[in-house]
Amino acid sequence: MSMIRFARLAALAAGFTLLSGILSAQSKVGIVSLQKALQDTQEVKLAQTEIEGRFKPRGERIAAMEKEFARLQQDYEQNQAKYTPQALAELANNIERKQTQLQRQQQSFQDDLNRDRSDLLQKFGTRMQEVLKKLAEDKGLDMIVDVTNLLYYKPALDLSAEATAAYDKTYPVKK
């Protein structure tokens, strides 16, 4: 019995020794704010400007529709005594149609905008992962972690600016 007990204790001690050796090995870690690093790249800034330019006319049309809808609602609320019941019903129907059109336009606008942004984010995110992998290899890092999952880190570990610069160098904007 004592021989089995001794063997177990020896195995346990060997396991702790091995575990402490693994834990004491120094891992090199880099930290990056992926969102900030991407937003600061020239390519993403240019793409954002292009998206805003493409969607601005639609946004302005929707804003005009919102003003028209608000004007009709105000007219309906303030001038009920001036209208006949039939005219009031027509105005109410018109308001309802405008509201439906406005909601459809707003939803379509938001869906299209979200789809375009998502497509670009996927494209740029994939590129940034490639850049971060190369940066990690160049710096001899074992891993790079996104800052959103951390409670604390030393600012010296933040590679966000380096990642942005490496991205801009790898994927220069064509002007």
C-alpha positions in Angstrom: 0.0 0.0 0.0 2.7 2.4 0.9 4.4 1.8 -2.4 1.3 2.7 -4.4 0.8 5.8 -2.2 4.5 6.8 -2.8 4.0 6.3 -6.6 0.9 8.5 -6.6 2.7 11.3 -4.6 5.7 11.1 -6.9 3.4 11.3 -10.0 1.6 14.3 -8.5 4.9 16.0 -7.7 6.1 15.4 -11.2 2.9 16.9 -12.6 3.2 20.0 -10.5 6.8 20.4 -11.5 5.9 20.1 -15.2 2.9 22.5 -14.8 5.0 25.1 -13.0 7.6 24.9 -15.8 4.8 25.5 -18.4 3.3 28.4 -16.4 6.7 30.1 -16.0 7.4 30.0 -19.7 7.1 33.6 -21.0 4.6 34.1 -23.7 4.8 37.2 -25.8 1.5 38.9 -26.2 0.4 41.9 -28.2 -2.8 43.9 -27.7 -4.8 45.6 -30.5 -8.0 47.5 -30.6 -9.2 45.9 -33.8 -12.0 48.5 -34.2 -9.7 51.5 -33.8 -6.9 50.0 -35.9 -9.4 49.4 -38.8 -11.2 52.7 -38.5 -7.8 54.6 -38.6 -6.7 52.9 -41.9 -6.8 55.1 -45.0 -8.7 52.5 -46.9 -11.5 52.3 -44.4 -11.7 56.1 -44.2 -12.0 56.3 -47.9 -14.6 53.6 -48.0 -16.6 55.4 -45.3 -16.5 58.6 -47.3 -17.7 56.8 -50.4 -20.5 55.1 -48.5 -21.6 58.4 -47.1 -21.5 60.0 -50.5 -23.6 57.2 -52.1 -26.2 57.2 -49.3 -26.4 60.9 -48.7 -29.1 61.6 -51.5 -31.3 58.8 -50.1 -30.9 60.1 -46.6 -31.9 63.6 -47.8 -35.0 62.2 -49.6 -36.0 60.3 -46.4 -35.5 63.5 -44.3 -37.8 65.4 -46.8 -40.3 62.6 -46.4 -40.1 62.8 -42.6 -40.8 66.6 -42.8 -43.7 66.1 -45.1 -45.1 63.4 -42.8 -44.7 65.7 -39.8 -46.4 68.6 -41.7 -49.4 66.4 -42.6 -49.7 65.2 -39.0 -49.6 68.7 -37.7 -52.2 69.8 -40.2 -54.5 67.0 -39.2 -54.2 67.7 -35.5 -54.5 71.5 -35.7 -57.1 71.9 -38.4 -59.7 69.2 -37.6 -62.5 71.7 -37.1 -61.8 73.2 -40.6 -62.2 70.0 -42.5 -65.3 68.0 -43.4 -65.5 64.5 -42.1 -64.8 63.2 -45.7 -61.7 65.5 -46.1 -60.5 64.5 -42.7 -60.8 60.8 -43.6 -58.8 61.5 -46.8 -56.1 63.3 -44.9 -55.9 60.5 -42.4 -55.6 57.9 -45.2 -52.9 60.1 -46.9 -51.0 60.3 -43.6 -51.2 56.5 -43.2 -49.9 55.9 -46.7 -47.0 58.4 -46.2 -46.1 56.7 -42.9 -46.0 53.3 -44.6 -43.9 54.7 -47.4 -41.6 56.4 -45.0 -41.1 53.3 -42.9 -40.4 51.2 -46.0 -37.8 53.7 -47.2 -36.2 54.0 -43.8 -36.0 50.2 -43.5 -34.6 49.8 -47.0 -32.1 52.5 -46.5 -30.9 51.0 -43.2 -30.7 47.5 -44.7 -28.7 48.7 -47.7 -26.3 50.7 -45.5 -25.8 47.8 -43.0 -25.2 45.4 -45.9 -22.6 47.7 -47.5 -20.8 48.3 -44.2 -20.9 44.6 -43.3 -19.4 43.7 -46.7 -16.6 46.2 -46.3 -16.0 45.2 -42.6 -15.6 41.6 -43.7 -13.2 42.5 -46.5 -11.1 44.8 -44.3 -11.3 42.6 -41.3 -9.8 39.7 -43.3 -7.0 41.9 -44.5 -6.3 43.2 -41.0 -6.0 39.6 -39.7 -3.4 38.9 -42.4 -1.5 42.1 -41.4 -1.7 41.2 -37.7 -0.4 37.7 -38.4 2.6 39.1 -40.2 3.1 41.7 -37.4 3.1 39.0 -34.8 5.6 36.9 -36.7 7.9 39.9 -37.2 7.8 40.8 -33.5 8.0 37.2 -32.3 4.7 37.3 -30.6 2.8 34.2 -29.5 -0.6 35.8 -29.8 -2.4 39.1 -30.4 -5.5 39.7 -28.3 -8.3 42.3 -29.0 -8.6 44.9 -26.3 -12.4 44.5 -26.0 -11.9 41.3 -24.0 -9.3 42.6 -21.5 -9.8 44.2 -18.1 -6.2 45.5 -17.9 -3.1 45.7 -20.1 0.0 47.8 -20.2 -0.2 50.5 -22.9 3.2 49.5 -24.2 1.6 46.2 -25.4 -0.9 48.1 -27.6 -0.1 47.5 -31.3 -3.1 49.3 -32.7 -1.1 52.2 -34.3 1.5 49.7 -35.7 -1.3 47.6 -37.1 -2.9 50.6 -38.8 0.5 51.6 -40.3 1.2 48.1 -41.4 -2.2 47.9 -43.0 -1.8 51.2 -44.8 1.6 50.0 -46.1 0.3 46.7 -47.2 -2.9 48.0 -48.8 -2.2 51.6 -49.9 -5.1 53.7 -51.0 -5.1 54.5 -54.7 -5.7 58.2 -55.2 
